[in-house]
Amino acid sequence: MFTVASEPLDGHVPEGPLPEKWDSYRDHLQLVSPNNKRKFEIIVVGTGLAGASAAASLAELGFNVKSFCIQDSPRRAHSIAAQGGINAAKNYPNDGDSVWRLFYDTIKGGDFRAREANVYRLAQISPKIIDHCVAQGIPFAREYGGLLANRSFGGALVSRTFYARGQTGQQLLLGAYGALLRQADRGQVRIYPRHEMLDLIVIDGRARGIVVRNLVTGAFSVHLAHAVLICTGGYGNVFYLSTNAKGCNVTATWRCHRRGAYFANPCFTQIHPTCIPRSGDYQSKLTLMSESLRNDGRVWVPKKPHDPRPPNEIPDEERDYFLERRYPAYGNMVPRDVASRAVKERCDAGYGVGPTGMAVYLDFRDAIRRDGIEVIRSKYGNLFDMYQKITGDDPYQVPMMIYPAVHYTMGGLWVDYALQSNLPGLFVLGEANFSDHGANRLGASALMQGLADGYFIAPYTVGDYLARSKPEAVDASHPAAQEALKEAQERIRRIQGVNGKRSADSIHRELGMLLWDKCGMSRSAKGLQEALEGVRALREEFWRNVRVVGLGEQLNQNLEHAGRVADFLEFAELMVLDALHRNESCGGHFREEYQTPDGEALRDDENFCYVAAWEFTGVGEPPVLHKEPLKFEAVPLQTRSYK
Amino acid sequence: MSDQRMRITLKIWRQAGPQARGEFRTYRLDDVNPHMSFLEMLDVLNERLIAQGEDPVAFDHDCREGICGMCSLMINGQAHGPLKETTTCQLHMRHFRDGDTIVVEPWRARAFPIVKDLVVDRSAFDRIMAAGGYVSVNTGNAPEANTIPVPKDTAEKALDAAQCIGCGACVAACKNASAMLFVSAKVSHLKLMPQGHPERQRRVLRMVAQMDAEGFGGCTNTSECEAACPMGISVENIARLNREYLRAELCRES
């Protein structure tokens, strides 16, 4: 099914003790002189936290930046929907936090499948992110004395999460968007909204540009640059139903993969425990209820299976607070993968609640009794309102019902310590790369990573690449650029030409059900084999039977979607293959064959302590597996326990 | 909650492109689940149209949880429909009645030209924000985060304004297509936070000038914007904008 490369993959981690690596790396950077910066063009695809912050910061340094997004405005990128908060090792609450502890929690939370040096750097940078965002005027939550407030998130025993109600992502993104627009106003950034990247242009082995389609006119164009930054988020929508925005897709990263960039750990997907359960077959997406709710909400099911009583009539002694029971040390604050599996276990055993039995309660009764309704409203008001709008139930009166849903993808394009892929000149930031979260991401760490990558890492490493490599000038007539352009156009024509009977949406939905079933919260070799065949069959179905209506020379949302589904159908095969090859359970990747007697994930460090970076060889062709060995020098490998 | 299926008649504005002539077209759906969101109902309609080989209805949407600001729609003449402080994506069909006829139109404003069907071009908002909707601070330049205390109430009030999602409902709801609520939300947010103070004057003058240049109308003081705003942003912010503008004009050095 795949071949293994003989040479290990090198993450180019600098020498020296862990706490000094990033400083030493920066001390030895090559710099571009201020006068020469304006001679370089940099393309940034995506305008979420990683993309907007990188584009703004590079433009502030004097580089010429082009910023692309598929939405009608850079402010719509899906980072906007992040609710709970952003971690930083400030130790303001004086509760024992430190850079080391944030690093340690993240490595452990990722079940020892992340690169130590990257994670340490992330923790080191985290306090500066808060400084910068406060300087941008972001209205973080404050204490009465006027200083910044913190709250706790899963997988940590300290309070290190900064927040702005349940809309932290929105406020941080609007800060980065403002910084981006400020550079647009100065003429240092050109923004291209409603433009979709359809291919990467590689010249002499280096990333040199992209092919885009203007989504309003359908016109294709070539954009060349000295470096390309991919900040296009994760691939959670391969499952169709997820908490991602409808537009989130794998196309940009997958197109880079097809041009030679390795795709790392695609099977590491995060299923978030607290989402609103699905309600019908028309459902278009799932809605997250922030993890911060677990600070005050208690998760339970009735002790009696299929108990028909309404929740408020079930007395305490007949309730099973199963997270508190199974994990007394962390209780309701266990990490997401652990909580999700525990929820699934109870529901599969027949204790689930709600009309489908696929839900558990998240109950605020005790918190409201303790703190009063106003305190709870001030912390979570907008989340409670959102819940009520969607379900029609009032969570101040009755417990919320929740069930796990696909939320985030830890896998992504492989990058080295400089966030550069194996293709020189191609940098990958934020959720689109694989780098920092291992096999499971802790809450409030995605915002931290996106902004660390964009504000504080890429501006250094991209400059170093440009100073060292001095890429030569190329123009759009270059054969590689013309070939990429032609291929992108041809592909759109092919999709339109199938003229079958099924909408792309119906095929996407079927793909999602297959993957959720066989490659979701719990996976087995047998199920994954079936999924491989199922994905291939669906891909054939797509190219034989998809129907796209309307013209290609105007706004055509079903054509856009069909192109993304075609890429999901190629990507899904790699994701399933990765899950099948990883004969262990770790973090969000739970293989039924590999579990402890009490149902916890059973890692195999002897055989799988590596990053699986896949090289593309053709659609349906066996890929090449490149292994980057993971060395744990600072935190010795240990069994991850939250009991 | 009832699971009774609903029959809904939709009168939807169809317009092939910016220059094309638009018209209302009528569609009937006989099997609407009351738990569907409004956009999920349009998804169902679009699946049917694709099956019939007809061009599906174009509409903007993305997060479908009320925060990205991409969805829009005038529903029976109301921006984002009948529910207070709710975006179209969070509006569910249980708020309509079996047999209802629902008229669906795009935002209508000179500064928001129609792209296709229900999709409009709101880039005017980006240009207004580019004129000053930020604090001019370069990465790397920031002092320690707790250096300047901000009273809790001030931060909360700033967030009340800063939570604007930029959807444009305020413009669509206003008979003058004024963008005053949108502009005032950003001016207020940055006026309230101490970090925004050094640029107060320049910000308000430039943002208002850009707002006027984009062709938005003047404020009518009828507060339709506040009533339509899915984030409940108050017209108090417009009063604050006016004060900021007057102050800046009076202090202008020329």
Interface residues (C-beta under 8 A of the other chain):
Chain A: S53 A56 S57 E60 Q71 D72 S73 P74 R75 R76 H78 I80 A81 K90 Y92 P127 K128 I130 D131 H132 C133 V134 A135 Q136 G137 I138 P139 F140 A141 R142 E143 Y144 G145 G146 L147 L148 A164 R165 Q167 Q170 Q171 L174 G175 Y177 G178 A179 L181 R182 A184 D185 I191 P193 V216 A245 K246 G247 S279 G280 Y282 Q283 S284 K285 T287 L288 D385 M386 K389 I390 G392 Y455 F456 P459 K501 S503 D505 S506 R547 V549 G550 Q554 L555 N556 Q557 N558
Chain B: M1 A16 G17 N33 H35 M36 S37 L39 E40 D43 V44 N46 E47 L49 I50 A51 G53 E54 D55 P56 A58 D60 H61 D62 C63 R64 E65 G66 I67 C68 G69 M70 L83 E85 T86 Q90 H92 R94 V115 K116 V119 D121 R122 S123 F125 D126 M129 A130 A131 G133 Y134 V135 S136 V137 N138 T139 G140 N141 A142 P143 E144 A145 N146 I148 P149 V150 P151 K152 A155 E156 A158 L159 A162 Q163 I165 G166 H189 L190 L192 M193 Q195 G196
